[in-house]
Amino acid sequence: MNPVIKKTMSKHSSKYENIKAQLKLDEELLRSNLVKTSQRFEKKWYSRLLGISLVTAIIGLGYLLFRPQKKAAKKVKNKEKLSYKSRSLGGILYAFILNQMPLILEKIYKEIKGTKKTKG
Protein backbone atom coordinates (compact mmCIF):
# COMPACT_ATOMS: atom_id res chain seq x y z
CA MET A 1 0.00 0.00 0.00
CA ASN A 2 1.10 3.51 -0.70
CA PRO A 3 2.48 5.21 2.47
CA VAL A 4 0.51 8.40 1.75
CA ILE A 5 -2.77 6.50 1.51
CA LYS A 6 -1.93 4.55 4.66
CA LYS A 7 -1.22 7.78 6.56
CA THR A 8 -4.50 9.44 5.47
CA MET A 9 -6.48 6.30 6.33
CA SER A 10 -5.00 6.15 9.81
CA LYS A 11 -5.71 9.86 10.25
CA HIS A 12 -9.35 9.39 9.20
CA SER A 13 -9.79 6.28 11.33
CA SER A 14 -8.47 8.12 14.40
CA LYS A 15 -10.93 10.97 13.70
CA TYR A 16 -13.69 8.40 13.35
CA GLU A 17 -12.72 6.76 16.64
CA ASN A 18 -12.64 10.15 18.38
CA ILE A 19 -16.08 11.08 17.03
CA LYS A 20 -17.44 7.66 17.97
CA ALA A 21 -16.09 7.98 21.53
CA GLN A 22 -17.53 11.51 21.84
CA LEU A 23 -20.95 10.33 20.66
CA LYS A 24 -20.86 7.46 23.14
CA LEU A 25 -20.04 9.87 25.98
CA ASP A 26 -22.83 12.22 24.89
CA GLU A 27 -25.29 9.34 24.73
CA GLU A 28 -24.35 8.17 28.23
CA LEU A 29 -24.65 11.71 29.56
CA LEU A 30 -28.10 12.15 27.99
CA ARG A 31 -29.22 8.78 29.29
CA SER A 32 -28.08 9.54 32.85
CA ASN A 33 -29.78 12.95 32.72
CA LEU A 34 -33.00 11.33 31.50
CA VAL A 35 -32.88 8.76 34.31
CA LYS A 36 -32.29 11.46 36.95
CA THR A 37 -35.13 13.60 35.58
CA SER A 38 -37.58 10.71 35.41
CA GLN A 39 -36.69 9.66 38.97
CA ARG A 40 -37.31 13.21 40.22
CA PHE A 41 -40.61 13.31 38.32
CA GLU A 42 -41.74 9.96 39.74
CA LYS A 43 -40.70 10.97 43.26
CA LYS A 44 -42.67 14.22 42.90
CA TRP A 45 -45.80 12.43 41.67
CA TYR A 46 -45.53 9.70 44.29
CA SER A 47 -45.26 12.32 47.01
CA ARG A 48 -48.29 14.13 45.56
CA LEU A 49 -50.21 10.87 45.43
CA LEU A 50 -49.26 10.11 49.02
CA GLY A 51 -50.32 13.61 50.08
CA ILE A 52 -53.67 13.29 48.30
CA SER A 53 -54.23 9.89 49.92
CA LEU A 54 -53.41 11.19 53.39
CA VAL A 55 -55.67 14.23 52.97
CA THR A 56 -58.46 11.98 51.73
CA ALA A 57 -58.02 9.68 54.72
CA ILE A 58 -58.01 12.62 57.16
CA ILE A 59 -61.13 14.14 55.61
CA GLY A 60 -62.82 10.73 55.62
CA LEU A 61 -62.00 10.19 59.29
CA GLY A 62 -63.08 13.73 60.12
CA TYR A 63 -66.35 13.13 58.34
CA LEU A 64 -66.91 9.89 60.22
CA LEU A 65 -66.09 11.45 63.59
CA PHE A 66 -67.86 14.78 63.23
CA ARG A 67 -70.82 13.97 61.01
CA PRO A 68 -74.21 14.94 62.39
CA GLN A 69 -76.03 12.16 64.17
CA LYS A 70 -78.88 10.65 62.24
CA LYS A 71 -82.26 11.32 63.70
CA ALA A 72 -85.22 9.02 63.56
CA ALA A 73 -86.88 9.06 60.19
CA LYS A 74 -89.77 11.49 60.03
CA LYS A 75 -92.25 12.03 57.32
CA VAL A 76 -91.24 15.04 55.31
CA LYS A 77 -94.21 17.12 54.38
CA ASN A 78 -92.49 19.61 52.13
CA LYS A 79 -89.58 18.14 50.21
CA GLU A 80 -88.85 21.46 48.55
CA LYS A 81 -87.62 22.96 51.81
CA LEU A 82 -84.03 24.09 51.88
CA SER A 83 -83.35 22.18 55.07
CA TYR A 84 -84.35 18.94 53.39
CA LYS A 85 -81.98 19.47 50.48
CA SER A 86 -79.03 20.81 52.42
CA ARG A 87 -76.22 18.55 53.55
CA SER A 88 -73.46 19.00 56.04
CA LEU A 89 -70.13 20.43 54.92
CA GLY A 90 -68.44 17.13 55.69
CA GLY A 91 -70.86 15.27 53.45
CA ILE A 92 -70.26 17.69 50.60
CA LEU A 93 -66.47 17.39 50.96
CA TYR A 94 -66.69 13.62 51.19
CA ALA A 95 -68.85 13.39 48.05
CA PHE A 96 -66.53 15.78 46.19
CA ILE A 97 -63.47 13.71 47.06
CA LEU A 98 -65.17 10.46 46.09
CA ASN A 99 -66.09 11.97 42.73
CA GLN A 100 -62.75 13.67 42.03
CA MET A 101 -60.20 11.12 43.27
CA PRO A 102 -60.64 8.66 40.36
CA LEU A 103 -60.15 11.52 37.88
CA ILE A 104 -57.01 12.75 39.65
CA LEU A 105 -55.54 9.25 39.91
CA GLU A 106 -56.29 8.58 36.24
CA LYS A 107 -54.51 11.81 35.25
CA ILE A 108 -51.46 10.91 37.36
CA TYR A 109 -51.42 7.39 35.89
CA LYS A 110 -51.50 8.75 32.33
CA GLU A 111 -48.61 11.14 33.03
CA ILE A 112 -46.48 8.40 34.60
CA LYS A 113 -47.33 6.05 31.74
CA GLY A 114 -46.36 8.77 29.24
CA THR A 115 -42.96 9.29 30.87
CA LYS A 116 -42.27 5.56 30.87
CA LYS A 117 -43.00 5.45 27.11
CA THR A 118 -40.46 8.20 26.46
CA LYS A 119 -37.92 6.48 28.71
CA GLY A 120 -38.06 3.17 26.82
Residue, then its C-alpha position, 0 to 999 in steps of 0.5 A: m500500500n502507498p504510504v501516503i494513503k496509509k497515513t491518510m487512512s489512519k488519520h481518518s480512522s483516528k478521527y472516526e474513533n474520536i467522534k465515535a467515543q464523543l458520541k458514546l459519551d454524549e449518549e451516556l450523559l443524555r441517558s443519565n440525565l434522562v434517568k435522573t429527571s424521570q426519577r425526580f418526576e416519579k418521586k414528585w408524583y408519588s409524594r403528591l399521590l401520598g399527600i392526596s391519599l393522606v388528605t383523603a383519609i383525614i377528611g374521611l376520618g373527620y367526616l366519620l367522627f364529626r358527622p351529624q347524628k342521624k335522627a329518627a326518620k320522620k315524614v317530610k311534608n315539604k320536600e322542597k324545603l331548603s333544610y331537606k336538600s341541604r347537607s353538612l359540609g363534611g358530606i359535601l367534601y366527602a362526596f366531592i373527594l369520592n367523585q374527584m379522586p378517580l379523575i385525579l388518579e387517572k390523570i397521574y397514571k397517564e402522566i407516569k405512563g407517558t414518561k415511561k414510554t419516552k424512557g423506553 
